[in-house]
Amino acid sequence: MQLEKELQNVTLVTNSIANSEYFCLMTIYLIPLLIGFLAGFVGLMAPSMLNMTTARTSIERGRAAGVLFAAGAASTLFAQGLIAVLFAKYFVAHPEIITKLKTAAIVVLSALAVFFYIQARKEFRAAGKVKQGNPYLSGLLMSSLNMLAIPFHLAMVTLAESKSWMQIVMPYSFLYVLGAVLGAFSLFALYAYFANIIAQRASFIAQNINYILSGLFVVLAGLTAYQVLV
């Protein structure tokens, strides 16, 4: 009888240790995924070229097209996030590469600001045609023009490692990027889903969204120029 009790106690202790190890293992993998999700979601929460264009696409072409645009934009973030985490230590040692990317972004963002301003003026005079084309590819291409994504995620993973929240090694780096993609897509999908509400309840935004996008591109170009010059 005493031996059976001792065996039961040993079994309970063994199960407790196994459960504790399983919990620790799950936590280690979940933390970088959660950090990436929060970075992808919160980092894009403010009105920007991508989420506002997602709303614009949803208003003009329907919710499904808006979600496809969101998927394309999030897909590009996967490549950008991988570049940030895989070359994190190299970028930190060679900041001039980031400066060159930001300089190129100034030109692209300024051109897009002019483009959307012209589009807004056209809509002011007469209702334009609904744009055709693959919304997924449009999201893919527009997201690739966001040169601030790589420096942003570089800063996030560097901060996370400095706080001992995660290590910039596989598979944690991959989990961070996966979380960032899921977070970004979740936010873009919300903009696509609620775009009709924006059109109904915020007619100013719906009617002047190209002006808003143009202004956002101007602000982004200005902020990028400031970061390069200062």
C-alpha positions in Angstrom: 0.0 0.0 0.0 2.8 2.4 0.9 4.6 1.6 -2.3 1.5 2.3 -4.4 1.1 5.7 -2.7 4.8 6.5 -3.4 4.4 5.5 -7.0 1.3 7.7 -7.3 3.2 10.6 -5.9 6.1 10.1 -8.3 3.6 9.9 -11.1 2.0 13.2 -10.0 5.3 14.9 -9.8 6.4 13.6 -13.2 3.2 14.8 -14.8 3.5 18.2 -13.1 7.1 18.6 -14.4 6.0 17.5 -17.9 3.1 20.0 -17.9 5.4 22.7 -16.7 7.9 22.0 -19.4 5.1 21.9 -22.0 3.8 25.3 -20.8 7.2 26.9 -20.9 7.8 25.5 -24.4 4.5 26.9 -25.6 5.2 30.2 -24.0 8.6 30.5 -25.6 7.0 30.0 -29.1 3.9 32.1 -28.4 5.8 35.2 -27.2 7.5 36.1 -30.5 4.3 35.3 -32.4 2.4 37.7 -30.1 5.1 40.4 -30.3 4.9 40.2 -34.1 1.1 40.3 -34.1 1.1 43.4 -31.9 3.8 45.1 -34.0 2.0 44.4 -37.2 -1.4 45.5 -35.9 -0.6 48.4 -33.7 2.2 49.7 -36.0 -0.3 50.2 -38.8 -3.3 51.2 -36.7 -3.1 54.9 -37.6 -4.4 56.0 -41.0 -1.7 55.2 -43.6 -1.4 54.7 -47.3 -2.1 50.9 -47.0 -5.1 50.8 -44.7 -6.7 53.8 -46.3 -6.2 52.3 -49.8 -7.7 49.1 -48.5 -10.8 51.1 -47.4 -10.8 52.9 -50.8 -10.6 49.6 -52.7 -13.4 48.1 -50.6 -15.6 51.2 -51.2 -15.0 51.3 -54.9 -14.9 47.6 -55.8 -16.5 45.7 -52.9 -15.5 44.1 -49.7 -14.0 41.0 -51.3 -11.6 43.2 -53.4 -10.7 45.1 -50.2 -9.8 41.8 -48.4 -7.7 40.7 -51.4 -5.8 44.0 -51.4 -5.3 43.5 -47.7 -3.9 40.0 -48.3 -1.5 41.3 -50.9 -0.3 44.1 -48.7 0.2 41.6 -45.8 2.1 39.2 -48.1 4.7 41.7 -48.9 5.2 42.3 -45.2 6.3 38.7 -44.9 9.3 39.3 -47.2 10.0 42.7 -45.5 9.8 41.2 -42.0 12.1 38.3 -43.0 14.7 40.8 -44.4 14.5 42.8 -41.1 15.0 39.8 -38.8 17.5 37.8 -40.9 19.8 40.8 -41.5 19.0 42.6 -38.2 22.6 42.5 -36.9 24.0 43.4 -40.3 21.6 46.4 -40.7 22.6 47.6 -37.2 26.2 47.5 -38.2 25.6 49.2 -41.6 22.9 51.9 -41.1 23.8 53.5 -44.4 21.7 50.8 -46.2 18.6 51.9 -44.3 19.4 55.5 -45.3 19.5 54.6 -49.0 16.2 52.8 -48.7 14.6 55.8 -47.1 16.1 58.1 -49.7 14.5 56.0 -52.5 11.2 56.0 -50.5 11.1 59.9 -50.5 11.0 59.9 -54.4 8.4 57.2 -54.6 6.1 58.6 -51.9 6.3 62.1 -53.4 5.3 60.7 -56.8 2.4 58.8 -55.2 1.2 62.0 -53.5 1.1 63.8 -56.8 -0.7 60.8 -58.4 -3.5 60.6 -55.8 -3.9 64.4 -55.9 -4.5 64.3 -59.6 -6.9 61.4 -59.1 -8.8 63.5 -56.5 -9.1 66.4 -58.9 -10.5 64.1 -61.6 -13.1 62.8 -59.2 -14.0 66.3 -58.2 -14.9 67.2 -61.8 -16.7 64.0 -62.7 -17.2 60.5 -61.3 -14.3 58.4 -62.6 -14.4 54.8 -63.7 -14.0 52.0 -61.2 -10.4 50.8 -61.5 -9.9 47.3 -62.8 -7.0 44.9 -62.2 -6.0 42.3 -59.6 -6.5 43.9 -56.1 -4.1 41.3 -54.6 -1.3 42.4 -56.9 -2.1 46.0 -56.2 -1.7 45.4 -52.5 1.5 43.5 -53.1 3.0 46.3 -55.2 1.9 49.2 -53.0 3.1 47.5 -49.8 6.5 47.0 -51.5 6.8 50.8 -51.7 6.6 51.1 -47.9 10.3 51.5 -47.2 9.6 52.2 -43.5 8.5 48.6 -42.8 12.0 47.1 -42.7 13.4 49.8 -40.3 10.3 49.5 -38.1 10.5 45.7 -37.7 14.2 45.9 -37.3 13.7 48.2 -34.3 11.0 46.0 -32.9 13.0 42.7 -33.0 16.1 44.5 -31.7 14.1 45.9 -28.8 12.5 42.5 -28.1 15.9 40.9 -28.0 17.3 43.6 -25.7 14.5 43.0 -23.3 15.0 39.2 -23.4 11.5 38.7 -24.8 12.8 36.7 -27.8 16.0 35.8 -29.6 16.7 36.8 -33.2 17.3 33.2 -34.3 15.1 30.6 -36.0 12.4 29.5 -35.3 11.6 32.6 -33.2 12.4 35.0 -36.0 10.0 33.2 -38.3 7.3 33.2 -35.6 7.7 37.0 -35.2 7.3 37.6 -38.9 4.3 35.3 -39.1 2.7 37.2 -36.2 3.4 40.5 -37.9 1.8 39.3 -41.1 -1.3 38.1 -39.2 -1.5 41.3 -37.3 -1.2 43.5 -40.4 -3.8 41.4 -42.3 -6.2 41.6 -39.4 -6.0 45.4 -39.3 -6.3 45.7 -43.1 -9.2 43.4 -43.1 -11.0 45.5 -40.5 -10.5 48.6 -42.7 -12.0 46.6 -45.7 -14.8 45.2 -43.6 -15.8 48.6 -42.1 -15.2 50.6 -45.3 -18.9 50.7 -46.1 -19.6 52.1 -42.7 -17.0 54.8 -43.5 -18.8 55.5 -46.7 -22.2 55.8 -44.9 -21.2 57.6 -41.7 -18.1 59.5 -42.7 -19.0 60.8 -46.2 -16.2 63.4 -46.1 -13.6 60.6 -45.9 -15.4 58.5 -48.5 -15.7 61.4 -50.9 -12.2 62.8 -50.4 -10.2 59.7 -49.8 -7.8 60.4 -52.6 -7.0 63.8 -51.1 -6.4 62.1 -47.8 -4.1 59.5 -49.4 -2.2 62.3 -51.2 -1.8 64.1 -47.9 -0.6 61.0 -46.1 2.0 60.3 -48.8 3.2 63.9 -48.4 3.5 63.4 -44.6 5.3 60.1 -45.0 7.7 61.6 -47.5 8.4 64.5 -45.2 9.0 62.3 -42.2 11.3 60.1 -44.2 13.2 63.1 -45.4 13.5 64.3 -41.9 14.9 60.9 -40.7 17.5 60.9 -43.6 18.6 64.5 -43.0 18.7 64.5 -39.2 
